Amino acid sequence: MPPEVYAEMVPKATCFACMYFTDEDDRPLQLHSVYSPGHPWQLAGGTMDPGERPFETAVRECREETGLTQSGPPRLLAMVYGLPGAQWPYSTVGAVFDGGRLTPEQIRDIALDPREHDEARVLPLAEWEALMPPRDFARLRAVAQARRSGMTAYFDTWDWETE
């Protein structure tokens, strides 16, 4: 089959990568979005640039969004997948890496990019549930469990809304 015909048949996807941080008491850190009311609290991360590998994306996005610089080796906590929907015509594929535990000083020194986030917050896992859409919280819970268990999570229900 010619490559151009095959390219028409292959499903398209966007890819993202992010870091999962906690404080020293294993409470997740999330950033409050200024542009996404549907996903108000997010992990540090974002969309891959052309030619970038997932861990490179997570490191770059984390540095841009928080001022924190990560180094390897990468530890994958979760693979996230979402089907396309009415709001976005592509599947979404993501990798969540372990950013480690941050000291109070590191958390205090987070420098947010105000074009993307206006607050960094650390809360016990259960307290995040009331602040997030159910599927976003389910993803956060799966990532936290992956960190605790040492077993990579496969989270494939982060679909775009169908209407």
N, C-alpha and C positions, 0 to 999 in steps of 0.2 A: 504494500500500500504506500503511495507517495506521502512524504512527510506533511504536505499541506492538507491532504485529506485526513490523515490521522490527527493532525492538530485541531481540526474542526470537531472531531468526535471526542476528544479528551476533555473531561470535566475541568473547569477552571477553578482555582482556589487562591485566596490570599493567605499569607502566612504571617504569624506574629510570634514573638518570644518575650518572655518576661522573667523577672526574679521574684521569688517568694522570700520575704524577710520576716523575721519575728524579733521581738525583744528577747532579753535574757530569760524571761518567763514563758517563752513560746507563744506569746500573743502576737497574732498577725499584724503586720504593718500594711496599710493601704493608703492610696492617694485619692483625694476627692477631685473628680473631673469638673472642669469649668465648661466643657463642651458636650457632654454626653449624659443628659438627664436620665436616659434609659439604663445606663450603667454608671451610677454616681461614684462608686468606690471601685478602684482598680489597683492591680499590682503594677509595680514599676516595669514598664515595657512598652512595646509597640510593634508596628509593622516592619517587616524586613525590607531593606533596600536591595536593589538589584545587585547580585554577586555576593551577598552577605549570607553567612551561615547562621543557624539559629542562635548559638551561644554568642556570636559576635553581635547580633541584633540585641539580645538581652543586655549585654554589657554596655553597648553604645546607648541604648534607650535609658537604661538605669542611670548612667552618668549624666545624660542630658536632662532627665527629669528630676533627679535628686542630688546630683553632685557626688554620689557614691561610686567608687570604682571597684569593680569586681575582678577577680582573676580566677584561673582554673585550678584544678581541672573541673570541668562542668559536671554537675550532678543533676540529672534529669529527674524531676519529681512527677511530672504529668505531661501527657500528650492530650491535647484538647481538640475536639472536632465539632464543627457545626455545619448543618446543611444550609443551602441558600434559602432565601425567602423573599417576600415582597420588598423589604427594605434594602436588601443586598443580594445581587444576582450570583454570587460566588460562594462556594464552600469556604469555610474558615478553618485553618489548621494552625495549631499553636503548640509551643513548647514552654513549659514552666520549669525553671531551674532554681535550685536551692541557693539563695543569696546568703544564708547563714543567719546567725543571731547578732543583733546590733546592741551595742552598749547604749546607755542613756545619752552619753555625749554624742555618739554617732547619730542618734535619732534627733537630738536637739540641733545638730549641725546640718541637717538635710536642707538643701537649697532647691526649692521647687521652681520649675519653669512656670511663671504665672500665666502663660498662654495655654497651658495644659491642666495645671492643678493648683488649687488654692489652699489645700490642707493635707498634712500627713498625720495619720492617726493610728495609734496602737490600741487594740481592744482585745479582751478575751474572745475566743472564737464564737461563743454563743451570743455575744452582744452584737456581732456583725449581722446576724440574721434579720433583725428588724430594720436595718439600714440598706438592705440590698434586695434586688429582685430574687425570687426563689432559685432560679437556675444559676445566678451568679454566686449565691451563697452555697449552693450544692457543689459548685466547682471549687470554691475556697475550702470547703470542708473536705473534699476529696484530696486536695493538695496538702492540707494539714495532716490528714491521715497518712498520705504517702510519706511525708517527712518522718512521722512517728514510727511507721512500720518498716521503712526501708524498701517498700515495694512501690514501684512506679505506678501511678494511677493512669487509667485510660478513661477519659471523660468524653463521651461522644454524644451528649445531649445538649450542647451549647448552640442550638440551632437559632437561625434568624427567625423572627416572627413571620408567619405565613400570610398575615393580613395586616 
